[in-house]
């Protein structure tokens, strides 16, 4: 069983003790890696820097949670991460070449590719981890050997599957 790299949306919901996140975590074998990328932690810190929250106590509690749960084992961007980054972006480029004269950044934005998501996905690929995210990342997903999971998607019950419409 591979471990998991949590995206910002899953880290947030883990802190909020969302029932679907807690159920998924409880279902995992003991010792399963649950990690975050330094890019995810930077997104969280940036969000705090630009968000005008009126509840500093909640912000401080979230920061303590992130710092104690994820910061000690955060996965940094390494020289090897760049290889996965290049592999993902090259795959996207080959499948969706830009029209002549279109700027790279504009083309990627038009495809729905967020560069932070590429770095996070590259980190997951480098370490053989499954990315847990609510982001659609369609073009990025096509380049990943382990398909991302959305732990916040409502599970379909076996009863609903077996019942005719």
C-alpha positions as CSV (number, residue, x, y, z in Angstrom):
1,X,0.0,0.0,0.0
2,X,1.6,3.3,-1.0
3,X,1.4,6.3,1.2
4,X,-0.4,9.5,0.5
5,X,0.6,13.1,-0.2
6,X,-2.2,15.5,0.9
7,X,-3.0,18.6,-1.1
8,X,-4.0,21.8,0.7
9,X,-7.7,21.0,0.5
10,X,-7.2,17.7,2.3
11,X,-4.9,19.1,5.0
12,X,-7.5,21.7,5.8
13,X,-10.3,19.2,6.0
14,X,-8.1,16.9,8.1
15,X,-7.7,19.8,10.6
16,X,-11.5,20.3,10.6
17,X,-11.9,16.6,11.3
18,X,-14.1,16.1,8.3
19,X,-15.9,12.7,8.7
20,X,-14.9,11.4,5.2
21,X,-11.2,12.3,5.9
22,X,-11.3,10.6,9.3
23,X,-13.0,7.5,7.9
24,X,-10.3,7.2,5.2
25,X,-7.5,7.7,7.7
26,X,-9.1,5.0,10.0
27,X,-9.3,2.6,7.1
28,X,-5.6,2.8,6.2
29,X,-3.2,0.1,7.4
30,X,-1.0,1.2,10.4
31,X,2.2,2.9,9.3
32,X,0.7,4.3,6.0
33,X,2.6,7.5,5.2
34,X,0.5,10.6,5.3
35,X,2.7,13.5,4.1
36,X,2.5,17.0,2.6
37,X,4.8,18.8,0.2
38,X,6.6,22.0,1.1
39,X,4.6,23.5,-1.8
40,X,1.3,22.6,0.1
41,X,2.7,24.1,3.3
42,X,3.7,27.3,1.3
43,X,0.1,27.5,-0.1
44,X,-1.3,27.4,3.4
45,X,1.2,30.0,4.7
46,X,0.4,32.2,1.7
47,X,-3.3,31.9,2.4
48,X,-2.8,33.0,6.0
49,X,-0.6,36.0,4.8
50,X,-3.3,37.3,2.4
51,X,-6.5,36.4,4.1
52,X,-8.1,38.8,6.5
53,X,-9.5,36.6,9.2
54,X,-11.1,37.9,12.2
55,X,-10.5,34.8,14.3
56,X,-6.8,34.7,15.1
57,X,-7.3,31.9,17.5
58,X,-8.6,29.6,14.7
59,X,-5.7,30.6,12.5
60,X,-3.2,29.9,15.2
61,X,-4.8,26.5,15.9
62,X,-4.6,25.6,12.3
63,X,-0.9,26.7,12.1
64,X,-0.1,24.6,15.2
65,X,-1.8,21.6,13.6
66,X,0.1,22.0,10.3
67,X,3.4,22.6,12.0
68,X,3.1,19.6,14.3
69,X,1.4,17.1,11.9
70,X,3.1,17.9,8.6
71,X,6.1,20.2,9.0
72,X,8.4,17.7,10.6
73,X,8.0,15.3,7.7
74,X,7.3,17.7,4.8
75,X,8.7,16.5,1.5
76,X,11.0,19.2,0.0
77,X,11.5,19.9,-3.7
78,X,14.7,18.0,-4.6
79,X,16.9,17.8,-7.6
80,X,15.0,14.5,-8.5
81,X,11.6,16.3,-8.2
82,X,12.5,18.3,-11.3
83,X,12.7,15.1,-13.4
84,X,9.1,14.3,-12.5
85,X,8.1,17.9,-13.1
86,X,9.6,17.9,-16.6
87,X,8.0,14.5,-17.3
88,X,4.6,15.7,-16.3
89,X,4.8,19.0,-18.2
90,X,6.4,17.4,-21.3
91,X,3.5,14.9,-21.4
92,X,0.9,17.7,-21.2
93,X,2.8,19.6,-23.9
94,X,2.8,16.6,-26.2
95,X,-0.9,15.8,-25.7
96,X,-1.9,19.5,-25.8
97,X,0.6,21.5,-27.9
98,X,0.0,25.2,-27.9
99,X,-1.0,27.2,-30.9
100,X,1.9,29.0,-32.5
101,X,2.7,32.2,-30.8
102,X,0.7,31.4,-27.6
103,X,2.7,32.1,-24.4
104,X,3.4,29.0,-22.3
105,X,1.9,30.4,-19.1
106,X,-1.4,31.4,-20.9
107,X,-1.6,28.0,-22.6
108,X,-1.2,26.1,-19.3
109,X,-3.8,28.4,-17.6
110,X,-6.2,27.7,-20.4
111,X,-5.7,24.0,-19.9
112,X,-6.4,24.3,-16.2
113,X,-2.9,23.5,-15.2
114,X,-1.7,25.2,-12.0
115,X,2.1,25.1,-11.7
116,X,1.9,24.5,-7.9
117,X,-0.2,21.4,-8.7
118,X,2.5,20.2,-11.1
119,X,5.1,20.5,-8.4
120,X,2.9,18.7,-5.8
121,X,2.1,16.0,-8.3
122,X,5.8,15.7,-9.2
123,X,6.6,15.2,-5.5
124,X,4.0,12.5,-5.2
125,X,5.4,10.7,-8.3
126,X,9.0,11.0,-7.1
127,X,8.1,9.4,-3.8
128,X,5.6,6.8,-5.1
129,X,2.7,8.4,-3.1
130,X,-0.9,8.8,-4.1
131,X,-2.0,12.4,-4.2
132,X,-5.1,13.2,-2.2
133,X,-6.8,16.2,-3.7
134,X,-10.2,17.7,-4.7
135,X,-8.6,19.5,-7.6
136,X,-9.6,18.2,-11.0
137,X,-6.1,18.5,-12.5
138,X,-7.3,16.6,-15.7
139,X,-4.1,17.2,-17.7
140,X,-1.8,16.4,-14.8
141,X,-3.7,13.3,-13.8
142,X,-3.1,11.9,-17.3
143,X,0.6,12.0,-16.6
144,X,0.6,10.3,-13.2
145,X,1.3,6.6,-12.7
146,X,-0.7,6.5,-9.4
147,X,-4.1,8.2,-9.9
148,X,-5.0,10.9,-7.3
149,X,-7.8,10.2,-4.9
150,X,-10.4,12.6,-3.6
151,X,-11.2,11.5,0.0
152,X,-13.9,14.1,0.2
153,X,-16.0,12.6,-2.6
154,X,-19.1,11.0,-1.2
155,X,-18.7,7.3,-1.3
156,X,-21.3,5.4,-3.2
157,X,-22.9,2.8,-1.0
158,X,-23.0,-0.9,-2.1
159,X,-26.8,-0.8,-1.8
160,X,-27.1,2.1,-4.3
161,X,-25.0,0.2,-6.7
162,X,-27.0,-3.1,-6.5
163,X,-30.4,-1.4,-6.7
164,X,-31.9,-1.0,-10.1
165,X,-32.9,2.6,-11.0
